């Protein structure tokens, strides 16, 4: 092996080592958002800010988004950039819905 080959190999290994945590974080981001969302819904029910109907509707919407993630990952286990954007857009909408329902004045 030449010195240049060793340099390129070392640079490739360093780049790969740097990209692994970013890929893990990107995949964990969607799941962390689901967990945070469910925690917000549970807290809203416990505090009385969400009615049972609101809780049911929010959980059904999140179940739909979770199923969409499953369908998107079914082929190769990964999400494309477009799929990730769509899931994040849906999660943003769902998050706004949780906020609106928690602050709409209806109490349990």
N, C-alpha and C positions, 0 to 999 in steps of 0.2 A: 504494500500500500504506500502510496506517496503521501507527502505531507498535506497536499491539497485535498486528497481524498479523506484524510483524517479530519481536516477542518470542516469539510462539507458534512461528513457523517456526524460530527459533534454538533454542528449548527442544526442539522435536521433533528437530532435527538433532543436538543434544547427546545426547539420549536414544538415538537410533539409533546414534551413534558409541560409546556406552557398552555397548550390547547386542551389537554385533558380536563383540567379543572373548569375551564370555561364551558366545555360541552356538558359536563355534569351539572353545572349551575344552570345552564339553559334548560335542561330537561327537568330539573328540580323546581324551576320557577313556576311552572303551571301547577304542579302538585301542591306546592306551598301556598299558592293563591287559593286553591280549592280548600285546603285546611283552614286558612285564615277566614275564608268566606263562611265556612260551616261554623267556625267559632263565633263570628259576628252574629250569625242567625241564632245560635244557641243562647248567646248573651241577650239578644233581643227578646227571645221567648221568656227567659228567666226574669228579665226586668219588667216584662209586661208590655214592652214597646211593640211587639209583633203579635198579631192574633194568630190563631191556629190556621186560618185560611191563608194568611200572608206567608206563614212558615211553610205550608204545604206547597204553595205556588213557587216560592223561592227555591225550595229543595228540588222540585220537579225541573225547574229551569237549569239548576246546577247539574242534575242527573243527565239532562239532555246534552249539556256541554261536555260532561265527562264521557258520555257515550260517543260523542263526536270525536273526542281525543282518541278513544279506543279504536274507532274506525280508521282514523288517520294513521295511527301507529300500527295497524294490523298487518300491513304489507311487509314492512322492513323494520319496524320497531322505532323508527325515527320520525320526526316531524320536519317537513320542509319549511322554508321561511314563510311561505304563504299560509300554510296550515297554522303555523305558530301565530302569525298576525291575526288570522281569523279567530283562533281560540282566545287570544288576548283581547280582541275587540268584544267578543261575547262575554268574557269575564268582566271587562270594564262596564258593559251595559248591566250585567247582573249585579255588580257592586253598587252602581248608582241606584238600582232598584231596591237593594237592601237598605241603603241610606234613606231613600224616599219613603219606604214602608215604615222604617223605624221612627221617622219624624213626621208622619202624617196625622197624628192626633188620635188615631184609633188605639185603644188599649185593650188588653185582655182582661 
